[in-house]
Amino acid sequence: MSQNTLHADYPWTNPDAPFVVAAPMMKITLGRLAVTVSANGGLGFLAGGFDLSPLAKDLAEAADLAKSQGLQLHDGILPIGVGFQNWGSDLQLALTAIKEHPVAAAWFFAPKQLSDLVDWAKEIRAVSGGKTKIWIQIGTVAEALEVAKTSQPDVLVVQGADSGGHGLAQRASLLTLLPEVIDVLAEEGFNIPVVAAGGIVDGRGAAAALTLGAAGVALGTRFLACDEAVIAKGYQNQVLNVTDGGASTVGTTIYDVVRGIHGWPRAYNGRGVANSTYHDAEQGMSEAENVQKYKEAMQQGDAGWGPEGRMTTYAGTGVGLVRQVMSAGDIVRSVQKEAIQTLQKSAAKHVK
């Protein structure tokens, strides 16, 4: 399915450019970032995470920001999305917030079991009168097929293995996962737009995903280095400094342990920059000692990050391509422009 379907559902997006999404990143992608992305022709997602107690307040603030930026409601909905980590989220809190401030899309991720999403999809569609589109993130072909049959999402987000933060510990890269998901969905008679996520940092990656059949692309790591991100300077500096992302980042659960976050389904881990927390765990340091050292690092402020530090720097393998801080709007436009140029250049090379 072409990206035209997505542009039709989200009419403030730029119909003459690739469909670009800012993925929800917990406590980092809040109202200012989400609204700015949507105000500049993309679709921004506010991160609800697993603790939804601040969601109603965050959406109210986003609504005020949208009004101040001249971003109009479309059919009564706020032109941003909300992302949920379903393994720990409270559906009733989600419904209360969305009823007060209906949003364009709800992005589901990491339920304890995929069948849990059936009620989430049904209830959010009901409370929004069907105006809030359902996005479901998957990491395998089997997951894609199951949710297509059960929750019937409006959009599938296919997350490849290069993504930062949390994802399935065992999954393929977008290079093989994306086309196989698209093929299987077509074989089974499903016509669902697919958005690619995981390792896309610039227009070249976006062009590759579009060539593989994606209707749009979602970026996470790139938006860690934008003016609107709610992020510590030490974290952001580390994102700018890291190179060779495939070697410098690792998938692990130790960063959840030291941060005191428990409850992720066992199939998931988190990709972040390897640092002393990770290396000490690999060398046999006890969890209790590692937790204590992490607490001490928290008192160091921005100095707690870095290869020798202990603070968590979630980032994908594309982190080495992130070299400067830009506004979220400039990131959207630069990705779109470079993607178009890349596709045109490739076509010109191969059409004689």
Buried (B, 14 or more C-beta within 10 A) or exposed (E): BEBEBBBEBBEBBBEEBBBBBBBBBBEBBBBBBBBBBBBBBBBBBBBBBBBBEBBBEBBBBBBEBBEEBEBEBBEEBBBBBBBBBBBBBBBEBBBBBBEEBBBBBBBBBBBEEBEBBBEBBEBBBEBBEEBBBBBBBBBBBEBBBBBBEBBBBBBBBBBBBBBBBBBBBEBBBBBEBBBBBBEBBEEEEBEBBBBBBBBBBBBBBBBBBBBBBBBBBBBBBBBBBBBBBEBBEBBBBBBEBBEEBEEBBBBBBBBBBBBEBEEBEEEBBBBBBBBBBBBBBEEEBEEEEBBEBBEEBEEEEBEBBBBEBBBBBBBBBBBBBBEEBBBBBBBBBBBBEBBBEBBEEEEEEEEE
